[in-house]
Amino acid sequence: MLASCSKDDDHQPGKDEDPSTFAEVGSLDIGEATAAEISAYDPSTKRLFVVNNGDAINTIDVIDMADPAKMTKLTSIPLTGGAVNSLSVHDKKLAAAIEALNKQEPGKVTIYNTSDYSVVKTVTVGALPDMITYSPDGNYILTANEGEPSADYTNDPVGSVSVISVKDNYAVTNIDFASFAGQQADLQQKGLRVFGPNASFAQDMEPEYITVSTDSKTAWVTLQENNAIAKIDLSSKTATNIFPLGFKNYNDDANAVDLSDKDGGITFKKSPVKGMYQPDAIAVLQQGSTPFLFTVNEGDVREYDAFKEADRIKNFALDPAVFTDAATLKQDAQLGRLNITKTLGDANGDGLYEALYSFGARSFSVWNGNTGAQIYDSKNELEQKCKDAGVYDDNRSDDKGVEPEGIALGLVGNKNIAFVGMERADAVAVYDVSNPGAPVFLQLLKTGDAPEGVLFVSAKDSPTKKSLLIVSSEDDGVVKVFTPATR
């Protein structure tokens, strides 16, 4: 028996879109560096809210998005305190994550009406709220509170996730990871990093980014510096799992990349180096009983006055029993300039490094949200696609390559699509992820300088009734809008 098809189905917004045909339709410059870092869209007012933390500026800019081809700035919402780091919109309410002037002090979340920008509520959250999101049902606002230490590392706040109960007058529950301290040794064996000087387990965890299941019952948060993903039960408001992510082997053919900026060009080759995934952004795609977690594996370094974990390989003593060609490897044209961590690789403590661990994995990955198992990694494809398109920056080869940082998922036509923002390539890669275990590359989009915010607006919520990709770039303050063609 054939299923019936209604007229509503025939005219469903976005139904006939081709996800391989995204093209730029609008652009707006709102400032210089540190402007346009993150944005959030409100379908009820057709307004885009954009972080603007430029010189002597600390505002949320409001953009008229009724016609993406003719975006205009309407006004700015002034802020007090420290910088606003992240924005999220749900049901005509805008939530902003704002750090304290002293980053080690508790931050705050302010909720505004999107119609008139009036303040609904301000609540206190953990230290350095770096990312904010509403749960899909709107019942919770969550912040990833990074809790970075002071420059002298004498004040290291506990990393936490704040869960704000919207219907309970915005009551706040702070969740940390102290309960996992007894599992530290086992978790470290699996790839968790715990290495801050004199830091407790809870202090060392640094939440970066959050995604929430479609049923609003579970959240997952990246612990970037710690190379892990944590799972949170929103009903009990407790952390239930930490999934260490392990390491990537650049000595495999499929992972071959260019690890030198002084080798005369862009040359992909195998190297005796491992990569710590260290994801920044995360998004979830639910299929059946499995939540598939998509991460962009940017990498991050702890670099403070009192503690610097990174150095170039040429400054390390390599174990001659492992690296028989150490003198060659330490040349600038080989691996000499690659930044690696001092905190891993010298397992026996003899001062000789028998393994080399670099920052990030230059890829995006898919993980099973129930078990933490890796389902897919893009290996060297992002770097290869950027090289082919002429947007690979060879000056970043000794650091983190194309530096994948932002990700958004959305349904375009009848396909689940991932948009992967790459900060150092100034580009977004578009993938068909309808099969999360085998993503298919579709196209590469040129963006502004250092894309940070990657936001998808579904056709049903879009002012044009076509899907929109909104990319905000932190180094030039430019917001770009892309939309697909129809079949």
N, C-alpha and C positions, 0 to 999 in steps of 0.2 A: 504494500500500500504506500503510495507516495504522500509525503507530507505536503500540506497545503501551503501556499505562499500568499501573504497578504500584500496589499498595496504599500503598507508601511515598510515591509521588507524591501520592496522594490526601490523605495526612496530613502532607505537608510543612509544617513550622511556618511560619506567616505567609502561606501561599499565598492565603488568601481575604481578606487585609487590604485595606482601602480607604485609600490614602495621603492622601486629602483629609479624613480624619476624626480626625486626631490631637487628643487632649484630655489635659489634665493629670490624672495619677492619683496623684501624690505630691509632697511638698515637704519639705525639711529645711533649717533655718537652722543653719549651723555657725560663724558668727562675724560680724564686721563687715566694713568695707572691707578689701580685699586678701585676704580669705578666699575660698575656693571659686572660684579663678581658672581652674584646669584640673583635669580629672578623667580617670581611666582605669578600666576595668572588667575584672575577672577572672572569667570564667565558671566556672572550676573551684571557686572559693570563694564565688561570688555576692557578692563584695565590690567596693565602689567606693572607689578611692583618690583623695583630693582634696587639692590644694595648699592650705595654710593659712599665709599669711605675714602674719598680723595683727600688731597692736602687741605687741612683746615675745614673739611667737610665730613659730616657724619649724618647722613640722611637716608631715607627711602624715597627714591624718585618714583613718581606715578606717571605712567605712559598710557596714552589713549591708543588702544589696539583695535578699535572698531574697523579700521582699514589698515592691515599690516603693511601695505605698500606706502602708507602716509602716516607713519607713527609720529606722534607729537608728545612732548612732555607737558603734562597738565600742571603739576605742582610737586613739591617735596614735603615729606613728613619729617620734621626735625626730631632729633634724638638727643637724649642726655645720657651721659655715662660713656662707656667705651664703644668700640666699633660694633656694628650689627654684622653678624656673620652669616645668617641664613634666614630664609623666609618660607612660609608655607601658607596656603589658602584653603579654606573649606567653608562652604555654606555662608558666604558673605563676611567671613572673618579672616583677617590677616594676622598671623603669628610671627613675631620677630625674635630671634635669639640674639641677645646683646651681652657682650662680655663686660666685666667690670674694668674700671680704669686700671686697677691692679689686677692683672689676669689671674692671680692666684686666689683672689676673693670670689665668693659666689657670684654667678651671673644672674641675668633675669630674662624673662620672656614677657613681652608686652603684646596684648591682643587688641587689634583695632577693628572697627567697622570699616568695610571696604567702600561703603557709600560716601561717608563724610570724614573718615580717618579719625573719628573720636575713639578715645581709649576705653576699652571694655574692662580690662583687668591687667595688672602687672603682678607677676609672681617671681619668687626667688628660686633659682635652680642651682645646679652644681657649677664648679669652676670652669670657665672658658667653654660655654656652650657653642660648639662649632658647627652644628647642623641641627635643623629642626624639621619635623614633619608631622602632619596630622595622620591619624589612622584612617583607613578608607571609610569607616562608618562615622568619623568625626567625633567619636567619644573620647579620644585621647590626643594630646599633643605630646610628642616625645622629643627630647634633646639629647644629643651625644655631647657629653661634657668632657673635654679632652684632659683637663687637669694638668696642664703643662707645668713643669717646675720653674722656679725663678732662675735667673742667669747664674747665680752662684750655687744653685741646687740645694739651698738650705730650706726652701719651702716648696714641697712637692705635694699638691693637693691630690686627693683620691680621685681617680677617673670614675665617671659614673654616667648613668642614663637617668634622666628625670622623666617620670611619667605623670602628666598633668591630666586629671580627670575633669573634662569639660563640664559634665552635668553635675559634678560635685563642687560647684563654685570654684573650679580650677584648683582643686587641692593637689598638692605635689607629693609624689613618692620618689625618693632618690634610691637608685639601685646601684650598688657597687659589686665588686668581684672578690671580696675578702673571703667568701666561703670556699673559694677554690685554692686557697693557699696551701692546703694539705696535699693537693694534687700537683703541686708545682713541678716536682722532679719528673713525674710521668708526662706531664704536658710539654715540658721542655724537650724531652726525648723525642717528641712527635713534631717539634718545630716551633713551639711557643718561645718567644724571647722575653726574658725577665732580667733586666740588666742595668737599671738606673742605680747610681751609687747611693747606698744606704736607704733605698726605697723599699717599702713593704710591697707585698704582692698587689694589694689594692691600689697603692699609689702608682705602681709601675704601669698598670693597665691604662691605655689612652684611647677611649672611644672616639671614632672619627665620623662615622656616617651610619644612618639607620634606614632599614626598609621594613615594611609591615605587611603581613599576610593579608590576602583579600578578605578573609573573615574577621580581621582585626583582633585575632587572638594571640598572635605570635609576632615578635619583632626579632630582627637580626641586626647586629651592630658590628662594624669592622673595628678591630683593634689594630690600627695600622702599624705603629712602631713595634707592636708585639707579634705581628705576622699571624693573626688569628681572626676568627669570627665568633662572636658570642651570641647565644640564643636566649631570648627572654620570653617568659610566659606572662602575658599581660593580664590574665585573670588573677593570678596570685601575686603579680608584680615582683617576680623573682627571676634571677638569672639561672638557667637550668643547665647550660652547656657552654664550654669553650672548645672550639674546633681549631686546633693548630693546623696551619696550611702547608707545612713542609717547605720544600725547596725545589727550584727548577734547575735542571742540568743543561748548561749551555754547551756541553760537550756532545750533545746529540745533534745529528744533521738537521732535524726539523726545527731546532732551537738556535741555529747558527745566526749570530748577529755581529755587528761591528762594535767592538769594545775599545777602539782607539780613535781619538780625534786627530792623531798625528801620523796616520798611515798613508796619507796621500789620496784619500778618497773614501768611498763607502764600500767596504768589502765585508761581506758576511762570511764568517768561518766559525768552526767549532773552537771552543776555548775551555780550559780546565777551571771553570768558574761556576758557582751556583748562584741562583737569584732567590732572594727572599720575596715572596709575593707581595706582602705589605699593601693590601688594597686600600684605596680611598673610597670611592663611591660604591654603593651596592644597590641592586634592585632585584625584585622577586617576580618570577613567573610561575604560577600554579598550574600544574597539569595533573589531573587525577589526584592521587594522594601525595604527590611529590611536589614540594616547593623547590624550584630551581633558582639558586642564588647566582646572580651575575655580578662579578666584581671587576673593577678596573685596577690593575696592579701597578700603581704609580711608584711606590717606594717612598720612604721618608727616613731622614737622618736626625738623630739627636745631636744638636750642635749648640752648646752653651759655653759660657765663659769657663765654667768649672768642669765641664765634661764634653769632650768631642769624640764621637765614636768612629768617625770616618778618616781615612787617609788613603793615599794612592799606593798601589801595589809595589811600586818601586821603593817605597820606604819601609817595606816589611821584610823580615828575614824569613825566607821560604825553606821548608824542610827539604834538604837535598835528596833524601831518600824517596820523596814523592815527586818533586820537581827537579828532575835531572838536568833540565835546561833552564834553570832559574835565571841565569844571567841574561839569556835571550828574552825570556818572558817579561823581564823587568824593563826592557827597552820601551821608550815612549811609543814607538811604532807598533809595539805588540800590546802588552797589557799594563805597561808601567804607569799609565795615567788613570787607569780605572779606579774609581773610588770603591773601597770595600770597608766592611766593619772590622774593628779591632776586637769585638766582643765574641766572635765565633771563629773557629778554624784552628785554634791552638788547644786541642783537647787535653793534652798531657801537661800543658803549662810550662813547656821548656823554652818558650820564646820563639820557636820555629813553627810557622804556619803550614799545616799539612792540607788545609782546605781554604778556599777563598769565597767569601759570601758578599755579593753585591746587592744594591738596593733596588727593589722592584723587580718585575718580571717582564716588562715591555710588552704586555699582553692583556687580554681580558680572559676571565675564566668563568666556568659554570660549576657550581658545587651543589650537592644534595643537602638541602636545608635540614633534613631530619638526621643525617649521619655525619655531615661534613666532608664526605668523600668527593674528590674531584671527578666531574663528569666530562669536562672539556677544558682545553686551554688553546688559545689561538696561536701558540708557539711563536714563530717569528713573522706571522702574516701581516700584522699591523705595520711593522717596520718595512717589510717588503713592499706593501701597497704604497706606503708613503715615499719610499725610494723610487718606485716606478712612476709616481705622479710628480716627482721633482720637488717634494715638500719636506723631505727628510733633512734635518739640521745636523750635519756631521760634527758640528762643535759640541753636540750633546752626546756623542758616542761614548765618551769616557764617563758619563754620568748615568742618566736613566733613559737614554734614547728618546723615543717619541713621547714618553711620559703620559700614558693613559690616565685620565683623572676623573672624568665625568661620564655617567651613563644614564640613559633613560630607555624605558621599554614602552611600546605602544602597539595597538592594533591598527594596521594600515591596510585597507582593503580587507582581505581575509587572512592576512599574514601577521604573525607576531614579529615585531621589528625591534632591534636594539640599535641605539645610537651611541657610539663610543667617542667621547671627546678626548683629543690628544693635545696636551698643553704645548709641547715643543714643536709639533708639526703644524699647529694652527689649522687643525682639520678635525672633521667628524667622520668616522667610518660608519656606514649603514649596513646592517646585517639582517638577513632573514633568520630568525631563531625559532621558527615554528617547531623544529626539532632541536631542543636545547642541547642535545648531544652532538649535533653536527651543524653549527651555524654556517650560513652561506653569505659571503661578501657580495654586496650589491653595488655600492658606489662610495666615493670619497667626496666630501663637501669642504670647500675652503671657507674658513671662518675668520673672525677677528684675531687679534694677537693674544695668545694664551687663553683659549676657551676654558672657562671654569664651570659655568652653569649650563647644563644640557637639559632642556625642559620640553616634554612632549605635551601637546594639547590635542585631545581627540577631536574628531570631526564634529561629534555631537555638541561639544563644548566650545568649538571654535567660532569666532565672529564671522568667518567665511563659510562655515559648514564644510570645511576641508581640513584635514589634519595639518597641524603646524608643528614645526621644530623650531624652538627658540633657543638661540645660543648666545650667552653673554660672556664677554671676554675681559679678563681683569687687567691686561697690560695696556689696552687702548680705550677701554670704556665703551666699546661698540656692542650693540645688540643687533643680531641678524635673525631674520625669520625666513624659513624655508617651507615649501609646500610641494606635494607631489602632483603630477598630472593624473588625469583619469584615463582609463583604458578606452 
